[in-house]
Structure formats: C-alpha cells, structure tokens
Amino acid sequence: MIEFTIKGQPPSKSNCYRIIRLGQRSSLGKTAALKKYEFDFLSQVPGQYRRLNIDKAMSVELHCTFNSKRPDLDNAAKAILDCLQESGVIKNDNLVYELFMTKSVNKDMAGVIIKIEEI
C-alpha cells in the first residue's frame, strides 16, 4: 500500500472546463483553477511514487478536506484520479475497482490523503 498527502482543495471537475474556440471549431479547455491544481498536485507527489504506473486492479481511498461545506465530494474524485494518472502513480484510472471517499471541513487546511492498494 502507498499513502501520501496532497495539500490544496481539489476543484470540482464538472466546473473546470470552458468552451474555447479554435478557429471555426469549438472545444473544451481547462480553466486556470484546474491547471493550477494539476500543477500543484504533480509537484507534491513523492518522488518514489512518480512513474510507479500501478497497472493492476486497485482500491483507492481519498480522504478529502475542503475549506467549506460547499464542494461535492464526488466531483473531486475525477480531478484527483486524473492527477494520479497524469503523475504516473497509476497507469489508468479505469483500473480503480474500489473507491472509498470521506469529506471533512477545515477552513485553514484543505487537501487530500491518498491511499492506494493493489487488489
């Protein structure tokens, strides 16, 4: 099992995209808030877990602490799982077979404790 903590409030993935124009085409682009969270997340992943690329079925626990009661817990999951994949901790978030999440509120200290175990 691996465990580490990422400081910062996970953004709601459902509110982190906006429509952008690419010439005559429209596409979805990441908001500045999502880009900042991804950058901050990647910079906090412990070195020994970067490019670990867990490629087996896994159980993931996410203990999320938000700075208010407002954020939805389920919306944070997608952003966190995408960051785990982007950082190379996991090979693909479709390998997550169990997902356990908790929510707490601390206005002074937002973050997420991440625990991953192969099953």
C-alpha positions in Angstrom: 0.0 0.0 0.0 1.1 3.5 -0.7 -0.1 6.6 1.1 0.7 10.3 0.7 -0.9 13.7 1.2 -1.6 16.5 -1.3 -2.3 20.0 0.0 -4.8 22.2 -1.7 -8.5 21.9 -2.3 -9.5 19.6 -5.2 -11.6 21.5 -7.8 -14.9 20.2 -8.9 -14.1 18.6 -12.3 -17.6 19.5 -13.5 -16.8 23.2 -13.2 -13.3 23.1 -14.5 -13.9 23.2 -18.3 -14.9 26.0 -20.5 -15.7 26.2 -24.2 -12.8 27.6 -26.3 -12.8 28.5 -30.0 -10.1 27.0 -32.2 -10.7 28.9 -35.5 -14.2 27.7 -36.6 -14.1 24.8 -34.1 -15.2 24.7 -30.5 -13.6 22.5 -27.9 -13.4 22.2 -24.1 -10.4 23.7 -22.4 -9.2 23.5 -18.8 -9.8 26.5 -16.5 -6.9 28.3 -14.8 -8.1 26.8 -11.5 -7.8 23.2 -12.8 -4.4 23.8 -14.4 -3.1 25.3 -11.1 -4.4 22.3 -9.1 -2.9 19.9 -11.5 0.5 21.7 -11.4 0.4 21.9 -7.6 -0.7 18.2 -7.3 2.1 17.0 -9.6 4.7 19.0 -7.7 3.7 17.3 -4.4 3.7 13.7 -5.5 6.5 12.0 -3.6 9.4 11.1 -5.9 9.3 7.4 -5.1 5.7 7.2 -6.5 6.2 9.2 -9.7 6.1 6.9 -12.7 5.2 4.0 -10.4 2.4 3.2 -13.0 0.4 0.8 -11.0 -1.2 -1.3 -13.7 -3.3 -3.8 -11.7 -6.8 -3.6 -10.2 -6.6 -1.3 -7.2 -8.5 0.1 -4.3 -8.2 3.9 -3.7 -9.1 5.8 -0.6 -9.5 9.5 -0.8 -9.8 11.5 2.5 -10.7 15.0 1.3 -10.6 18.1 3.4 -12.3 21.1 2.0 -12.2 24.7 3.2 -16.0 24.9 3.2 -19.1 22.6 3.2 -20.0 23.6 -0.4 -17.9 21.3 -2.6 -19.4 18.0 -3.6 -17.3 15.0 -2.7 -18.0 13.1 -5.9 -16.9 15.9 -8.2 -13.4 15.9 -6.6 -12.8 12.3 -7.4 -12.4 12.8 -11.1 -9.8 15.6 -10.7 -7.8 13.6 -8.2 -7.8 10.3 -10.2 -6.8 12.2 -13.4 -3.9 13.7 -11.5 -2.8 10.3 -10.2 -2.8 9.1 -13.8 -1.0 12.2 -15.1 1.7 11.9 -12.5 2.3 8.3 -13.3 1.3 6.9 -9.9 -1.4 4.8 -11.6 -1.4 3.6 -15.2 -5.0 4.3 -15.9 -7.9 5.3 -13.7 -10.1 2.6 -15.2 -8.1 0.2 -13.1 -9.7 1.6 -9.9 -12.1 -1.1 -8.9 -12.9 0.2 -5.4 -13.1 3.9 -4.5 -13.7 5.0 -0.9 -14.1 8.7 -0.1 -14.6 10.8 3.0 -15.2 14.5 3.4 -14.2 16.9 6.2 -14.1 20.6 6.5 -11.2 22.7 7.8 -11.2 26.3 6.6 -7.5 26.6 7.2 -6.2 23.3 5.7 -7.6 21.8 2.5 -6.1 18.7 1.0 -6.4 15.0 0.3 -4.9 11.9 1.9 -4.5 9.3 -0.8 -4.1 5.6 -0.1 -3.7 3.1 -2.9 -3.6 -0.7 -2.7 -3.5 -3.4 -5.4 -6.3 -5.9 -5.1 
